[in-house]
Amino acid sequence: MTAGAPRVGVVTFPGSLDDRDALRAVATMGGDPVALWHAGHDLRGVDAVILPGGFSYGDYLRAGAIAAHAPLMEEIRAFAGRGGPVLGICNGFQILCETGLLPGALIRNRSLRFICREVTLRVETAQTSVTRGLEPGETLRIPLKHGEGQWVTTPEQLPRVEGEGLVTFRYCSATGIVDADSNPNGATNNIAGVRNEAGNVVGLMPHPEHAVDPDVGPTGGQPLFAAFLESALAGARA
Amino acid sequence: MTSQDEAPLHRRLGLQDDEYDRIVGTLGREPNRAELAMYSVMWSEHCSYKSSKIHLKTLPIEGPAVLVGPGQDAGAVDVGDGMAAVFKMESHSHPSAIEPYQGAATGVGGIVRDIISMGARPVALLDPLMFGPLTEAKNRWLFEGVIAGIGGYGNCIGVPTVGGEIRFADAHSSNPCVNVMCVGLARAEDLVTATSLTPHVGSFMVLYGAATGRDGIGGVSVLASATLEGGAEGSRPSVQIGDPFAEKLLIEASLELIADGLLEGLQDLGGAGLTCALSESAARAGMGARLDLDAVPLREAGMEAFEILTSESQERMLAIVHPSRLDEVRAVCARWGLAIAVVAELTEGGRLEVRSGGEVVADVPARSLTDDSPEYDRPRTAPGPVRGEDPTFAPFDGDPQEALLTLLRSATIASKRWAFEQYDQIVQGNTVDGPGSDAAIVRIDGTLKGLALSADGKGRFGRLDPYLGAMHAVAEAARNVAVSGARPLAITNCLNFGDPERPEVMWQFAESIRGLRDACEALGTPVTGGNVSFYNESGDSAIDPTPVIGMLGLLEDHRLRVPSAFPRGGLVIYLLGETFAELGGSEFAEAVLDAPGGQPPALDLERERALLDMLHDAAGHVMLQSAHDCGDGGLAVTLAECAIGTGHGFAVMVPGDLPPHVTLFSESASRAVIAVEPAAEPALVALAAEHGVACERLGETGGPRAVIEGLVDVPVADLADTWAHAIPRLLGEAV
């Protein structure tokens, strides 16, 4: 690994599925991937944390509900509180919502079916650890795969999420139009990903780690990983 | 009380009278209830292959790439760099017919455990499925349930589902066929086989994974080895319930145990549960075993010995562990949240002794359950004429374009995106080409190599001629792999048939095996294993003889794979192979003419081999811009699919002096539609001549329309719409 590469931890919970993919994506994009284990309190000195996709604890109870109480999540909560970059992908997004680090909740897709397909995302804000340096309005091609990816929130919460610019990604058409046809799962306002107030914690349903290697898919995940590694490096230097 | 309940116990368990006598002969006494249950599951058709093994022995099983042939949990082939690809196919048709979601889900779980048992990491799943027409509500329920079950399980264990065809035919209305194939990768030196590890007398047999419950009792004998008559819903307790989360933990724990060198043997618990795992492990080691049922973790109290012995509770594995390694094994399993239980130990001699509450409840020779099961040469009779009128020379005055649209709308040909979208196709990050391609391409992690995978059956041809049907299935599977640029290496299979006790079915089976043998020999693709699924019939409806072939091929560099659709305009389209007047058994005959009889297309295996070799060479020379197998629906549908995939249209002239509809829709074998750069034409023609493959220039790619001069002229978008939305429309969804 390149000297000085940011150390990015990927947490494996029982039932995590895309943990190896996230580790590989970190390496592909020039970071130093670090495997983290759910049952413990050791963040191994990482500069950023990814909560990967999968079905942690079989998604029993609710998607992400049990993982939110894993021992390592205490450390991740503290790490996020210190401004450390945290990215939750799919199940990781569900876990971050369950912990309260991100607003909203993910419920079953409106079709009630699992969906695996490529989608287009529109970047809504550059004020996050995952989108720094990107232009709002930019579109990214990324696959998604989930059964419970419909982002919802309460009527009281929604104006805050929209008003404070917490929406990070929306599903859109190939040309960047946010419309009902491009909403794969019925998410409120086509919301695919959100951030916390500080912008260091981001969650999204699509899988950027499956969009960094052109041999096996689109490449819309590359700028997100590049930005995330930069955020990790910036945090490490601070 | 029905007469069924009054029959002797052995008959109620599915054993014949002479089989019972054989057990008495082996034991020298009457078996007790637990012993009888053990024999009934182990000697069931599903576990013992008693009607099929005499025929299976004739299949070619050797080849330069074969590392592990039939008889193990799965076959294995050498894919270079010290790596082995492990693969196997199975059916879960009977459970799926009764409870489609759980039936299909546990089918996935079972085949994945077969791959783990070999010490390989599962890297791909394919699901060849056959249903009755979606115009019937029950078939829609089965279809939707099976697809959801495959997704519900497969998506949760981190193994991508990358392919598998879905076909529809009347005969599957009462008898859906749910086959599933799993492919794994291991370092060749780490493969777990009967000879790769050395168990010791006194070593422990350790059960880990889920607890044992009452689900799936006698699944193999009750469900899988008898026909489904009316009231089969009463068999629901014989359907297992799956927990994919537990399976994921089993995968990781098992691979860690193997990597750490902690095991002397590993076996999954599938059909016939603990009885099968224990007796096979002991028999393979040339030993016996002493089992303590009180040590088996149970899900519910009060289970009887025979229930614990034959339960098919899912997500369980049996490892052989030297006592000195037990603590390490416990630690690895604990890390993955799995409990372990030492339930047995290996003993000298060959007895399988089962104790419960201190008493011996069963004592039988282990080998008598496995190796000494009955073997039948069941009577075979060719059925009367089944072919009827051949539609090839019947006059056709319909509109070819309408016929093309009808075919694109037929469920067998139409897009299966509705189903495939419910599968995680990309987890593990190596899916180069997923479902919908001729062959799925899965990169071998960390290399440029790709596995090319296809699963094909030809029930339509099999009904008319089971020998030809089986050969076509092998040829088509090989062709699907070859058009991607890969070299076909070996096959696994799932042989789906009716009731073997009917001489007509047994004849179909024997003919199919003959076809498999001839095709596999000619194409150089040995059989590494497989599964036989009999009794796919209910009432007076039996399925067509349908051997499904799972082909594994190797692509030396996945970046050189050939796509199936036209990548751009301005290319030249060629047809490789020859078109004959062969509409018998074609999709056109069935969907357009409603004349499903006749003689299926001939198959010249030498021509097929030449085509496969040429495709492989052409891909190696980076000559092909696209290549698509010419199969269901013939040339017209093949061209349409090439255009639909990317939206690039074409303009072609169909040559020859056959009636136009015959040229467009004949399903003659050993053909492919390819596209090349104009500059590559001379080299292509030369290469075809070198291989002795007919090669005919059809026209060019480009533009928004699909044009077959004088016959078809339609926007590609219209073809795409018809093809893409046919299945959602059949399911009553707004599109």
HADDOCK unambig.tbl for C-alpha pairs under 7 A between the chains (distance, minus, plus):
assign (segid A and resid 14 and name CA) (segid B and resid 249 and name CA) 6.83 0.50 0.50
assign (segid A and resid 14 and name CA) (segid B and resid 336 and name CA) 6.82 0.50 0.50
assign (segid A and resid 15 and name CA) (segid B and resid 245 and name CA) 6.07 0.50 0.50
assign (segid A and resid 15 and name CA) (segid B and resid 248 and name CA) 6.28 0.50 0.50
assign (segid A and resid 15 and name CA) (segid B and resid 249 and name CA) 6.99 0.50 0.50
assign (segid A and resid 17 and name CA) (segid B and resid 157 and name CA) 6.92 0.50 0.50
assign (segid A and resid 17 and name CA) (segid B and resid 158 and name CA) 4.92 0.50 0.50
assign (segid A and resid 18 and name CA) (segid B and resid 427 and name CA) 6.30 0.50 0.50
assign (segid A and resid 18 and name CA) (segid B and resid 428 and name CA) 6.74 0.50 0.50
assign (segid A and resid 21 and name CA) (segid B and resid 428 and name CA) 5.92 0.50 0.50
assign (segid A and resid 21 and name CA) (segid B and resid 429 and name CA) 6.03 0.50 0.50
assign (segid A and resid 54 and name CA) (segid B and resid 156 and name CA) 6.89 0.50 0.50
assign (segid A and resid 55 and name CA) (segid B and resid 156 and name CA) 6.02 0.50 0.50
assign (segid A and resid 57 and name CA) (segid B and resid 245 and name CA) 6.75 0.50 0.50
assign (segid A and resid 58 and name CA) (segid B and resid 245 and name CA) 4.71 0.50 0.50
assign (segid A and resid 113 and name CA) (segid B and resid 422 and name CA) 6.68 0.50 0.50
assign (segid A and resid 114 and name CA) (segid B and resid 422 and name CA) 4.84 0.50 0.50
assign (segid A and resid 115 and name CA) (segid B and resid 421 and name CA) 5.29 0.50 0.50
assign (segid A and resid 115 and name CA) (segid B and resid 422 and name CA) 5.04 0.50 0.50
assign (segid A and resid 116 and name CA) (segid B and resid 421 and name CA) 4.82 0.50 0.50
assign (segid A and resid 116 and name CA) (segid B and resid 422 and name CA) 6.04 0.50 0.50
assign (segid A and resid 116 and name CA) (segid B and resid 423 and name CA) 6.32 0.50 0.50
assign (segid A and resid 116 and name CA) (segid B and resid 424 and name CA) 5.78 0.50 0.50
assign (segid A and resid 117 and name CA) (segid B and resid 421 and name CA) 6.41 0.50 0.50
assign (segid A and resid 145 and name CA) (segid B and resid 424 and name CA) 6.25 0.50 0.50
assign (segid A and resid 210 and name CA) (segid B and resid 429 and name CA) 6.30 0.50 0.50
assign (segid A and resid 215 and name CA) (segid B and resid 432 and name CA) 6.52 0.50 0.50
assign (segid A and resid 216 and name CA) (segid B and resid 429 and name CA) 6.91 0.50 0.50
assign (segid A and resid 216 and name CA) (segid B and resid 430 and name CA) 6.19 0.50 0.50
assign (segid A and resid 216 and name CA) (segid B and resid 431 and name CA) 5.77 0.50 0.50
assign (segid A and resid 216 and name CA) (segid B and resid 432 and name CA) 4.65 0.50 0.50
